[in-house]
Amino acid sequence: MDMMAAGARRAAGRGRTSLPSHWPALRPPRPSCPPAKAVRRETAGRRRQEGKGGGTWPERGGSADLDVSMDTWNFYTCLVSLWLHRFYIYSVVAFGISIWIVIQFTTTKTKKKGDKSSGNPAASEGTEGKLVNGYPALQAKEVHVAGVKIFYGSQTGTAKRFARALAEAVISLDLPVEVISMGGYDPDDCLAEETTSRNICVFLVATYTDGQPTESAAWFCKWLEETANDFRFGKTYLKGLRYAVFGLGNSAYVDHYNTVGRNIDRWLWMLSANRIMTRAEGDCNVAQSKHGSIEADFEAWKAKFLSRLQALCRGEKKPCSGKCKKGKCKSSGKQSKESSDHEHGASEYENTETEELFETSSEEGADAEEAGGINSVIDVEDLGNIMSHMKKAKRERELEEGGVGTSWTQENTGRKEEGEKREMITPALREALTKQGYKLIGSHSGVKLCRWTKSMLRGRGGCYKHTFYGIESHRCMEATPSLACANKCVFCWRHHTNPVGTEWRWKMDQPEMILQEAIENHQNMIKQFKGVSGVKADRFEEAMRAKHCALSLVGEPIMYPEINRFVKLLHQHSISSFLVTNAQFPDEIRNLEPVTQLYVSVDASTKESLKRIDRPLFKDFWQRFLDSLKALSEKQQRTVYRLTLVKAWNVDELKAYADLISLGKPDFIEVKGVTYCGESSASNLTMANVPWHEEVVRFVQELADLLPDYEIACEHEHSNCLLIAHKKFNINGEWYTWINYDRFQELVQEHERSGRSKTFTAADYTARTPRWALFGSRERGFDPLDVRYQRKNKHLEWKGEHLCAHR
């Protein structure tokens, strides 16, 4: 006991108390928190207890209770101190958080700048402040665009060509690309996969006859339309699919211009697909094309698409609308409708308002979905306000563009167009036609040397007009005052490089200038044959003075507003006129001054086949066709039906052809097998569609049997052509299908001098047809004065020429 008491006293002397080993939790801390005075009082009390002999500290029991009270006092004292200084603590914590936020913001901004300067268009990369085993780890690349899929639907190959060109441009951005024909693609199985693939889908689609899709795109469009209108798929079926549409069409077909492109764009939008940029429309009609040709339209859109694609690769979402104000870029999701100038009138205005409902960007659609959901309901009472807002916005846009309303625009359309008419021949068209050998005149005319002119210069025979009508082929100038046409015939030998239109909308050159330059260009082309082996000197000299003009080079000559003045100028230069029209301008036929011979192309005998073969631009093409034939019957000079036989297309319509002949009462009927001039993206004709000469002969014989007033008169085997003539030209058992050209010039001059009161008929300037030109002759239409030249390969095609060799 004494030893324990001594130990306790020694411990008290050192200022600390020794506690039993089984009280470790109550062991007092080092006396730093309690005040110094309290410690001194406690030590003095302990010593007084020991001096009274009351035993050792543990034996008393009161010492342990005091230690517990000291611990409790120390804990509460710390809490009170923290509470009293809480504002300082809060300030320190807030300051630390602020410092952390500033560091994070600075790091993120620096990281983004580094991504932009790195030039990587496919993805962005960065680091996060995460630790892996104590080290910062790089986050994987975030891919915004995985690749591009280009879908095309093409009939003539243009859309396919554009798809390949776009693919090459995308590849240059180091992005994977896939070109897909809609004909070999199953959208039912595959299209929904694009909602999660991060691909950009591009649709290049052409509009074909009657606003229908091309054959290769027919199933895709049918499936997409049914899906968009099938409630079982749901309105969000393609949500997540990102797409862009470029339509190919011809604005001359007003009612069906780019219908397929617009429909695909609308159906995808209805299924919640995200449009990355406004739909673009390429126009084959060079007169109305925004950039002069469909190729230029595509190039302009392609540049915008590639720019948008790069922005998407960088992670940018909203494209700039171009309406930035006060230094802040505002991307109004609303996109203006990119329609051509040809769409006008009340019906087009209503259609524009309707379509504007679909002309929204993907971002605007997303905003609408966030506001009320994609299936949000609009109150009927609010519908009027919405339409009023749309009309108001449209008027504001018109005012911004310099107009003051639709009515003002319509009143001043004629004046405005007169001052802003464009040239028919654009730079791209000029280049294409020049490569084909055209000598272009002014802004809408041209002249070209016919192969039969070259042939007759060498004494190798003339064309079928030489056999049927006595034309001297080496003295014939093939020209046109209008390169534009109102049809897009499947057998067009110009491969549709010429413009199309239903009315004259271009700048107009004067007929005097056109004729002068036509003669000069024709003479320059003839001069190139001087000294060429085989060219006859006498015929070369004669060829320098044109005697005939075939206004059948290309296009629709009768569309030229000054066609009558041009024809008169030809006659004043003692040049005969052979004018060909496609039977779509009946009023112009009625108003036409006398020509040597007026042709009407009758390429089919029924409305359906004419629509399929000629592909006319006019909606009322059939009525115009019939009216043109009636107008032809009123002419007193020579008139001709020109029938072009296309095997498997129009060779089985004999009775219908006979009815049309009785309507127009032509003097002559030329029946010719279609000419095949090689493969073309503008036509799907092949050599299988070219009838053999024996097949043409059989057709003509069967047709003549149905025409009691007509007989077969002439044949030109080389051109695969026969002539049926009215019996009035068979005089005393001899045919008079040839023309007395000198007599015609006398008659037309008398007609002019009499103020057009003195008329004349086809019978007044006929000439006897030589025996070698008659049907059934041994020569079969080949002039015996010439020597027929046989090529080693008689199937060889004369590419780019007026006429091709036949089988």
KEMI-145866 format. One line per 4 residues: number of its first residue (from 1); their letters; for each residue x, y, z of C-alpha. Coordinates in steps of 0.001 Angstrom, whole numbers. Layout:
BEGIN
NUM) a) X:Y:Z | ...
END
This chain:
BEGIN
1) mdmm) 0:0:0 | 2794:2344:987 | 4452:1671:-2327 | 1247:2487:-4233
5) aaga) 780:5681:-2266 | 4329:6701:-2969 | 3819:6057:-6682 | 657:8161:-6691
9) rraa) 2485:11005:-4956 | 5309:10871:-7494 | 2769:10980:-10317 | 939:13898:-8740
13) grgr) 4227:15660:-8367 | 4833:15365:-12128 | 1360:16893:-12821 | -475:13779:-14082
17) tslp) -2524:10999:-12567 | -1866:7341:-13130 | -5125:5477:-13905 | -5798:1788:-13834
21) shwp) -5171:-69:-17079 | -8833:-1018:-17432 | -9804:2753:-17841 | -8134:3575:-21099
25) alrp) -11150:5443:-22499 | -11214:7807:-19500 | -7546:8631:-19706 | -7489:12455:-19701
29) prps) -5853:14262:-22587 | -2898:16464:-22282 | -3944:19632:-20411 | -4049:21942:-23406
33) cppa) -7760:22798:-23676 | -8717:23507:-19952 | -7769:26937:-18673 | -4568:27188:-16620
37) kavr) -6357:28439:-13482 | -8621:25412:-13357 | -5611:23108:-13581 | -3881:24849:-10718
41) reta) -6976:24661:-8510 | -7364:20967:-9269 | -3750:20199:-8340 | -3962:22085:-5067
45) grrr) -7092:20168:-4071 | -5387:16881:-4672 | -2491:17846:-2462 | -4803:18880:391
49) qegk) -6491:15524:238 | -3197:13716:401 | -1997:15852:3349 | -5030:14883:5408
53) gggt) -4114:11195:5089 | -7301:10228:3437 | -5627:7465:1445 | -4435:7228:-2159
57) wper) -6329:8826:-5155 | -7850:5694:-6589 | -8998:4487:-3275 | -11169:7564:-2756
61) ggsa) -13431:7041:-5832 | -14165:10781:-6242 | -11072:11308:-8427 | -12472:9152:-11302
65) dldv) -15721:11104:-11376 | -13790:14346:-11658 | -11839:13035:-14693 | -15074:12133:-16492
69) smdt) -16451:15598:-15839 | -13262:17117:-17257 | -13635:15101:-20524 | -17238:16178:-20960
73) wnfy) -16274:19755:-20250 | -13480:19638:-22841 | -15810:18219:-25597 | -18518:20783:-25078
77) tclv) -15986:23550:-24920 | -14667:22566:-28385 | -18190:22512:-29820 | -18926:25940:-28427
81) slwl) -15696:27251:-29887 | -16565:25861:-33323 | -20045:27382:-33172 | -18712:30785:-32171
85) hrfy) -16239:30734:-35099 | -18606:29154:-37677 | -18589:32172:-39987 | -14828:31960:-40401
89) iysv) -15137:28265:-41159 | -17862:28866:-43755 | -15762:31500:-45468 | -12769:29187:-45691
93) vafg) -14910:26373:-47194 | -16564:28736:-49721 | -13198:30123:-50725 | -11895:26623:-51315
97) isiw) -14899:25668:-53454 | -14501:28830:-55532 | -10868:28071:-56163 | -11836:24547:-57273
101) iviq) -14500:25849:-59694 | -12102:28344:-61258 | -9506:25633:-61773 | -12061:23313:-63389
105) fttt) -13378:26039:-65715 | -9900:27060:-66808 | -8904:23453:-67467 | -12056:22759:-69542
109) ktkk) -11656:25894:-71642 | -8022:25114:-72376 | -9004:21572:-73333 | -11633:22759:-75860
113) kgdk) -9195:25147:-77485 | -6775:22302:-77861 | -9450:20144:-79553 | -10302:22870:-82084
117) ssgn) -6686:23541:-82972 | -5942:19834:-83358 | -8001:19696:-86609 | -9531:16299:-85914
121) paas) -13012:16393:-87513 | -14184:12999:-86387 | -14041:13241:-82603 | -13055:15334:-79577
125) egte) -10941:14081:-76696 | -10080:15373:-73249 | -9070:14390:-69757 | -11125:14139:-66625
129) gklv) -9879:14708:-63105 | -10336:11031:-62346 | -7590:8947:-60787 | -6758:5399:-61666
133) ngyp) -4223:3925:-59259 | -3283:7457:-58288 | -2732:8709:-61880 | -5019:10835:-64107
137) alqa) -6613:8784:-66924 | -7477:9861:-70504 | -11163:9563:-71428 | -11971:7634:-74640
141) kevh) -12720:9636:-77816 | -16294:10857:-78117 | -17361:10146:-81699 | -20012:12570:-82954
145) vagv) -20174:11246:-86531 | -19340:7618:-87196 | -19676:7868:-90972 | -21872:8879:-93897
149) kify) -24296:6721:-95862 | -25379:8079:-99242 | -28624:6690:-100658 | -29485:7422:-104285
153) gsqt) -32446:6762:-106533 | -31607:7379:-110185 | -33202:6762:-113562 | -30717:8381:-115918
157) gtak) -27600:8107:-113755 | -27347:11711:-112581 | -28149:10980:-108943 | -25695:8078:-108998
161) rfar) -22976:10325:-110372 | -23680:12912:-107698 | -23571:10230:-105006 | -20106:9133:-106080
165) alae) -18862:12716:-106215 | -20178:13360:-102713 | -18579:10160:-101452 | -15174:11260:-102721
169) avis) -15560:14582:-100927 | -16537:12884:-97658 | -13585:10499:-97891 | -11294:13510:-98053
173) ldlp) -12497:14359:-94524 | -11216:10991:-93244 | -14732:9734:-92642 | -16012:6305:-93673
177) vevi) -18649:6497:-96406 | -20978:4026:-98080 | -22872:4607:-101335 | -26143:2650:-101466
181) smgg) -28639:2222:-104282 | -32181:2353:-102968 | -33062:-487:-105294 | -30896:-2943:-103358
185) ydpd) -31659:-1664:-99864 | -34314:-3018:-97497 | -35439:-149:-95245 | -37699:-2427:-93246
189) dcla) -34695:-4312:-91889 | -31942:-1746:-91911 | -33121:1850:-91706 | -34052:1754:-88009
193) eett) -30469:767:-87190 | -29333:4226:-88280 | -31098:5780:-85283 | -28246:4621:-83032
197) srni) -25379:4283:-85498 | -24248:7949:-85314 | -24156:7937:-89121 | -25358:10786:-91306
201) cvfl) -27774:9560:-93996 | -27887:11514:-97247 | -30681:10968:-99779 | -30107:11956:-103420
205) vaty) -33399:11247:-105180 | -34735:12122:-108616 | -38343:12770:-109584 | -39475:10921:-112675
209) tdgq) -42678:10915:-114739 | -45778:12368:-113012 | -43871:13064:-109831 | -43185:9379:-109249
213) ptes) -39912:8016:-107877 | -37476:6269:-110146 | -37749:2524:-110529 | -34877:1888:-108140
217) aawf) -36374:4116:-105423 | -40014:3050:-105783 | -40018:427:-103012 | -38066:2602:-100577
221) ckwl) -40511:5487:-101034 | -43539:3228:-100742 | -42252:1707:-97499 | -41353:5090:-96041
225) eeta) -44758:6562:-96874 | -46620:3621:-95339 | -44432:3697:-92251 | -44967:7421:-91744
229) ndfr) -48729:6903:-91834 | -48874:3634:-89868 | -49723:4203:-86198 | -48204:844:-85291
233) fgkt) -44700:2162:-85933 | -45172:5272:-83847 | -44139:8822:-84524 | -40683:8332:-82986
237) ylkg) -39723:5307:-85049 | -36716:7011:-86635 | -35859:9334:-83782 | -32102:9724:-83696
241) lrya) -31582:9262:-87435 | -29781:12297:-88847 | -30338:13041:-92511 | -30093:15498:-95416
245) vfgl) -31994:15465:-98715 | -31017:16706:-102177 | -33742:16372:-104782 | -33263:16238:-108539
249) gnsa) -36058:17545:-110730 | -37088:19824:-113543 | -39031:22977:-112756 | -40657:22893:-116184
253) yvdh) -42875:20144:-114719 | -44567:22636:-112418 | -46964:20266:-110694 | -44385:17579:-109982
257) yntv) -41178:19505:-109430 | -38955:17589:-106982 | -41958:15795:-105519 | -39985:12738:-104469
261) grni) -37332:14712:-102584 | -39977:16708:-100764 | -41934:13583:-99849 | -38922:11740:-98465
265) drwl) -37982:14795:-96447 | -41506:15059:-95037 | -41892:11358:-94247 | -38580:11208:-92404
269) wmls) -39561:14293:-90429 | -42910:12706:-89530 | -41006:9748:-88078 | -38934:12120:-85871
273) anri) -35715:11848:-87863 | -33441:14875:-87393 | -32795:17050:-90446 | -29249:18405:-90215
277) mtra) -29808:21029:-92926 | -32562:22349:-95140 | -33544:20243:-98136 | -31963:21398:-101405
281) egdc) -33392:21024:-104898 | -31430:20735:-108123 | -33124:21958:-111287 | -32474:20527:-114748
285) nvaq) -34178:23564:-116234 | -31203:25833:-116784 | -33459:28850:-117211 | -34799:28506:-113672
289) skhg) -31884:26802:-111954 | -30564:28913:-109102 | -26959:28332:-110148 | -27392:27803:-113894
293) siea) -27532:24012:-114062 | -28343:21038:-111885 | -24635:20268:-111606 | -23969:23756:-110256
297) dfea) -26908:23404:-107859 | -25414:20188:-106535 | -21937:21670:-106129 | -23337:24584:-104131
301) wkak) -25299:22228:-101869 | -22330:19881:-101512 | -20157:22697:-100192 | -22775:23580:-97581
305) flsr) -23217:19937:-96617 | -19502:19359:-96114 | -19280:22474:-93947 | -22227:21269:-91879
309) lqal) -20721:17794:-91624 | -17462:19174:-90242 | -19410:21180:-87672 | -21241:18028:-86569
313) crge) -17957:16183:-86270 | -16774:18878:-83868 | -19855:18356:-81755 | -21695:21497:-82812
317) kkpc) -25442:21057:-82916 | -27188:24113:-84276 | -26260:25535:-87683 | -26042:29286:-87994
321) sgkc) -29104:30731:-89701 | -27178:33725:-90958 | -29285:36146:-88895 | -26771:37114:-86245
325) kkgk) -27566:40272:-84286 | -25684:42227:-81643 | -22745:39879:-81788 | -24850:36923:-80735
329) ckss) -25445:34081:-83144 | -29072:33085:-83251 | -29881:29841:-84984 | -33519:30175:-85729
333) gkqs) -34495:26600:-86328 | -36938:27926:-88907 | -35620:27477:-92376 | -36960:29250:-95414
337) kess) -38452:27118:-98107 | -36059:26756:-101015 | -38476:26699:-103895 | -37807:27813:-107436
341) dheh) -39230:30979:-108916 | -41591:29008:-111087 | -43839:28169:-108120 | -46364:30923:-107881
345) gase) -50098:31546:-107775 | -52691:30812:-105130 | -52334:27049:-105096 | -48548:27224:-104824
349) yent) -48914:29804:-102043 | -51119:27452:-100051 | -48774:24553:-100664 | -45889:26689:-99441
353) etee) -47662:27429:-96179 | -48438:23763:-95698 | -44914:22644:-96420 | -43402:25222:-94102
357) lfet) -44802:23104:-91288 | -42144:20565:-92206 | -39361:23016:-92963 | -37811:22946:-89517
361) ssee) -34369:21975:-88435 | -33638:19098:-86129 | -32914:21529:-83340 | -36306:23168:-83663
365) gada) -37969:19795:-83546 | -36007:18980:-80418 | -37093:22239:-78816 | -40697:21495:-79622
369) eeag) -40396:18071:-78105 | -38916:19485:-74936 | -41751:21995:-74679 | -44654:19655:-75034
373) gins) -43591:16345:-76435 | -43653:15255:-80039 | -47265:14204:-79766 | -48385:17342:-77969
377) vidv) -51870:18496:-78903 | -52653:21943:-80333 | -55961:23440:-79372 | -58197:24115:-82379
381) edlg) -58806:27618:-81060 | -55070:28278:-81273 | -54751:27014:-84843 | -55919:30314:-86330
385) nims) -53300:32191:-84342 | -50606:29813:-85556 | -51557:30257:-89222 | -51778:34026:-88793
389) hmkk) -48303:34004:-87318 | -47015:32002:-90282 | -48567:34419:-92781 | -47191:37390:-90905
393) akre) -43705:35868:-90909 | -43963:35195:-94631 | -44955:38810:-95332 | -42058:40027:-93218
397) rele) -39635:37904:-95209 | -41026:39306:-98445 | -40563:42838:-97141 | -36988:42060:-96150
401) eggv) -36306:40776:-99645 | -37522:44043:-101149 | -41121:43157:-101938 | -44261:44695:-100488
405) gtsw) -46674:41821:-100697 | -47859:39121:-103052 | -50269:41355:-104922 | -47583:43930:-105655
409) tqen) -45295:41170:-106871 | -47889:39784:-109269 | -48642:43237:-110671 | -45003:43900:-111386
413) tgrk) -43970:40416:-112476 | -43874:41277:-116166 | -41845:44439:-115653 | -39413:42748:-113260
417) eege) -38866:39690:-115442 | -38284:41838:-118485 | -35347:43496:-116778 | -33999:40305:-115201
421) krem) -34392:37688:-117938 | -31511:35289:-118100 | -29696:33887:-121071 | -30831:30481:-122207
425) itpa) -27292:29216:-122694 | -25487:29102:-119376 | -21696:28691:-119214 | -22050:25008:-118302
429) lrea) -24524:24395:-121128 | -22347:26288:-123573 | -19401:24093:-122713 | -21446:20886:-123095
433) ltkq) -22963:21857:-126454 | -19661:23131:-127825 | -18083:19744:-127095 | -20848:18152:-129193
437) gykl) -19905:20266:-132193 | -22521:23006:-131958 | -21669:26490:-133141 | -23664:28563:-130695
441) igsh) -25169:31849:-131775 | -26045:34569:-129297 | -27828:33337:-126211 | -30305:30771:-127571
445) sgvk) -29484:29671:-131147 | -27132:27254:-132812 | -25978:25639:-136032 | -24302:22300:-136679
449) lcrw) -22995:20416:-139681 | -25062:17337:-140492 | -23233:14141:-141344 | -25231:13863:-144560
453) tksm) -23799:17234:-145621 | -20317:15759:-145232 | -21401:12602:-147020 | -22790:14381:-150072
457) lrgr) -19730:16623:-150303 | -17781:13430:-150942 | -20333:11970:-153332 | -21405:9268:-150898
461) ggcy) -25123:9944:-150968 | -27620:12290:-149366 | -30171:12049:-146583 | -33750:10833:-146884
465) khtf) -34930:14424:-147590 | -32848:14289:-150740 | -34646:11106:-151755 | -38142:12220:-150750
469) ygie) -38112:15953:-151576 | -35037:16669:-153705 | -33010:18554:-151083 | -29322:18936:-151975
473) shrc) -27893:17682:-148701 | -24524:19404:-149166 | -26352:22749:-149393 | -28543:22216:-146346
477) meat) -27896:24210:-143176 | -29138:22568:-139994 | -29972:25227:-137409 | -32397:26350:-134731
481) psla) -33358:29738:-133287 | -34365:28066:-130019 | -32395:25393:-128216 | -35215:24982:-125694
485) cank) -37826:22259:-126036 | -41145:21406:-124379 | -40529:17644:-124404 | -37900:15275:-123068
489) cvfc) -38253:12451:-125558 | -36673:9145:-124661 | -34995:8947:-128086 | -33648:12516:-128124
493) wrhh) -30327:12317:-129952 | -29061:15375:-128046 | -29213:13457:-124746 | -31220:16303:-123167
497) tnpv) -28295:18677:-122961 | -30573:21420:-124271 | -32824:23431:-121915 | -36552:22815:-121603
501) gtew) -39520:25088:-121033 | -43162:25695:-121840 | -42824:29366:-122736 | -40183:31876:-123687
505) rwkm) -38545:33217:-120513 | -35108:34136:-121745 | -33364:37078:-123321 | -34107:37269:-127023
509) dqpe) -31711:37876:-129893 | -32821:39522:-133106 | -33482:37235:-136111 | -31186:39236:-138425
513) milq) -28219:38577:-136173 | -29128:34902:-135783 | -29375:34286:-139528 | -26195:36186:-140339
517) eaie) -24124:34305:-137788 | -25753:30994:-138720 | -24695:31420:-142347 | -21197:32533:-141361
521) nhqn) -20721:29602:-138963 | -22074:27166:-141552 | -19670:28478:-144182 | -16746:28253:-141756
525) mikq) -17548:24607:-141098 | -17777:23927:-144837 | -14395:25594:-145396 | -12785:22986:-143188
529) fkgv) -13432:20427:-145952 | -11425:22291:-148539 | -8734:19980:-149824 | -10045:16987:-147884
533) sgvk) -9630:13744:-149790 | -12794:12735:-151657 | -14542:16116:-151483 | -15892:17132:-154896
537) adrf) -14815:20598:-155945 | -18119:21530:-157592 | -20125:20465:-154572 | -17762:22306:-152264
541) eeam) -18411:25532:-154155 | -22165:24932:-154087 | -22078:24173:-150370 | -20738:27642:-149645
545) rakh) -24178:28991:-150640 | -26809:27435:-148424 | -30062:26684:-150280 | -32040:24874:-147586
549) cals) -32447:25314:-143843 | -33635:22433:-141703 | -34998:23985:-138530 | -34786:20658:-136755
553) lvge) -31372:20727:-135132 | -32619:20588:-131577 | -35284:22201:-129438 | -38563:23767:-130501
557) pimy) -37958:26454:-133183 | -41566:27587:-133109 | -41091:28761:-129496 | -38894:31610:-130724
561) pein) -41120:34742:-130534 | -39739:36086:-133832 | -40004:32841:-135782 | -42066:34464:-138559
565) rfvk) -39461:37191:-139114 | -36736:34558:-139142 | -38564:32474:-141769 | -39113:35551:-143954
569) llhq) -35399:36332:-143761 | -34593:32812:-144929 | -36861:33223:-147946 | -35369:36633:-148718
573) hsis) -31985:34877:-148925 | -33570:32258:-151284 | -33222:29597:-148598 | -36068:27085:-148276
577) sflv) -37485:26351:-144835 | -38177:22941:-143285 | -39586:23529:-139821 | -40199:20750:-137296
581) tnaq) -42466:21111:-134263 | -43414:18702:-131474 | -47155:19456:-131623 | -47414:21308:-128311
585) fpde) -47972:24847:-129604 | -51211:24911:-131634 | -51598:28706:-131612 | -48094:29212:-132939
589) irnl) -48798:26721:-135738 | -51912:28652:-136752 | -50030:31960:-136737 | -47024:30633:-138628
593) epvt) -46194:32250:-141974 | -45895:29946:-145034 | -42875:27671:-144893 | -41611:25329:-147550
597) qlyv) -42597:22283:-145510 | -44038:22052:-142002 | -43411:18942:-139912 | -45244:17706:-136848
601) svda) -43655:14912:-134801 | -46220:12222:-134042 | -44248:9950:-131767 | -47226:8039:-130395
605) stke) -50932:7638:-131090 | -52395:7398:-127588 | -52232:9645:-124576 | -50469:7029:-122481
609) slkr) -47781:6158:-125000 | -47165:9825:-125890 | -46671:10616:-122237 | -44280:7713:-121854
613) idrp) -42233:8446:-124976 | -42190:12244:-125283 | -42455:13041:-121573 | -44061:16435:-122305
617) lfkd) -43931:19314:-119846 | -47460:20565:-120375 | -50207:19181:-118156 | -52679:19383:-121044
621) fwqr) -50203:17870:-123488 | -52731:15569:-125141 | -55222:18322:-125912 | -52393:20484:-127192
625) flds) -51269:17594:-129348 | -54705:17151:-130899 | -55159:20905:-131386 | -51794:21076:-133137
629) lkal) -52887:18393:-135596 | -56105:20280:-136266 | -54107:23465:-136831 | -51888:21580:-139266
633) sekq) -54924:20554:-141323 | -55690:24247:-141914 | -52344:24912:-143581 | -52290:25240:-147375
637) qrtv) -48591:24539:-147864 | -46899:21167:-147565 | -47423:19381:-144263 | -45817:16229:-142931
641) yrlt) -46415:13802:-140081 | -43161:12365:-138799 | -43592:9014:-137042 | -40682:7568:-135080
645) lvka) -41065:3855:-134382 | -39665:2578:-131091 | -39810:-1169:-130917 | -41837:-2442:-127943
649) wnvd) -43120:1085:-127312 | -45394:2315:-130118 | -45392:-126:-133030 | -48698:-1787:-132151
653) elka) -50987:1240:-132460 | -51930:1153:-136144 | -55609:1992:-135769 | -54874:4901:-133447
657) yadl) -52295:6265:-135895 | -54868:6071:-138689 | -57314:8120:-136602 | -54706:10817:-136000
661) islg) -53919:10972:-139719 | -57571:11554:-140529 | -57554:14402:-137988 | -54553:16326:-139334
665) kpdf) -54846:15378:-143036 | -51115:15728:-143756 | -49748:15697:-147295 | -47022:13213:-146363
669) ievk) -46252:10737:-143584 | -42649:9901:-142839 | -42212:6663:-140911 | -38754:6173:-139511
673) gvty) -37180:3666:-137176 | -35744:5199:-134032 | -32088:6142:-134229 | -29798:4653:-131598
677) cges) -26888:6931:-130808 | -25198:4986:-128063 | -25772:4773:-124339 | -27006:7871:-122595
681) sasn) -27883:8733:-119026 | -30923:10534:-120443 | -32519:7437:-121978 | -32787:3726:-121346
685) ltma) -33173:2788:-125005 | -30971:46:-126402 | -30379:-1474:-129834 | -33227:-3849:-129031
689) nvpw) -35617:-909:-129453 | -34406:-175:-133005 | -36650:-1915:-135538 | -35168:-3658:-138558
693) heev) -35891:-2050:-141894 | -38109:-4969:-142860 | -40143:-4357:-139699 | -40583:-687:-140626
697) vrfv) -41676:-1673:-144133 | -44239:-4100:-142739 | -45606:-1458:-140357 | -45924:1077:-143196
701) qela) -47710:-1405:-145434 | -50216:-2259:-142708 | -50769:1428:-141949 | -51265:2291:-145622
705) dllp) -53929:-381:-145856 | -55922:1577:-143248 | -55598:4851:-145195 | -57653:4833:-148407
709) dyei) -56319:8253:-149521 | -52625:7417:-149089 | -50040:5136:-150688 | -46390:4311:-150107
713) aceh) -44344:6572:-152373 | -40651:6545:-151461 | -38040:4644:-149485 | -34595:5425:-148096
717) ehsn) -33205:2197:-146777 | -30033:3735:-145401 | -32067:5938:-143046 | -34547:3153:-142235
721) clli) -37299:5453:-143464 | -40316:5323:-145804 | -42697:7984:-147139 | -46469:7649:-147388
725) ahkk) -47945:10322:-149667 | -51454:11554:-150332 | -52769:10317:-153652 | -53182:13887:-154904
729) fnin) -49412:13889:-155463 | -49736:10898:-157769 | -50451:12584:-161084 | -51034:10425:-164141
733) gewy) -49379:7461:-162477 | -46262:9375:-161447 | -45353:10657:-158013 | -44647:14355:-157464
737) twin) -43201:14400:-153983 | -40181:16521:-154876 | -40210:20305:-154497 | -39664:22989:-157134
741) ydrf) -37661:25300:-154899 | -37369:28137:-157372 | -41127:28131:-157891 | -41674:28205:-154121
745) qelv) -39508:31321:-153787 | -41563:33022:-156512 | -44839:32120:-154809 | -43764:33301:-151383
749) qehe) -42528:36599:-152797 | -45867:37144:-154520 | -47571:36341:-151254 | -45565:39028:-149480
753) rsgr) -46021:41635:-152185 | -49773:41133:-152114 | -49924:41811:-148418 | -50516:38085:-147846
757) sktf) -53773:38188:-149724 | -52549:35976:-152548 | -52162:32422:-151281 | -50748:29258:-152749
761) taad) -50941:25535:-152007 | -48631:22533:-151895 | -49673:21508:-155404 | -48296:24768:-156825
765) ytar) -44617:23930:-156255 | -44275:20177:-156753 | -41740:18355:-158894 | -41609:14848:-160259
769) tprw) -39958:12215:-158138 | -37144:10274:-159876 | -37618:6537:-160235 | -34634:5602:-158071
773) alfg) -36356:7306:-155111 | -39612:5361:-155383 | -40605:2514:-153110 | -39700:-838:-154634
777) srer) -36896:487:-156834 | -33647:-1400:-157116 | -31678:1523:-155621 | -33958:1604:-152554
781) gfdp) -33617:5381:-152319 | -29899:5785:-152993 | -29014:8361:-155649 | -27207:6541:-158501
785) ldvr) -25101:9667:-159126 | -23319:8950:-155886 | -21270:5974:-154739 | -22386:4227:-151602
789) yqrk) -19638:3873:-149045 | -19715:686:-146964 | -17966:747:-143629 | -16117:-2316:-142491
793) nkhl) -18369:-2452:-139435 | -21802:-1381:-140566 | -23083:-1458:-136977 | -20628:1289:-136064
797) ewkg) -22371:4176:-134375 | -21835:7747:-135455 | -21568:9271:-132032 | -22691:12862:-131742
801) ehlc) -24102:12921:-135291 | -27624:13551:-136454 | -28015:10082:-137835 | -26540:6755:-136807
805) ahr) -25923:3642:-138836 | -28755:1122:-138577 | -28730:-2588:-138417
END
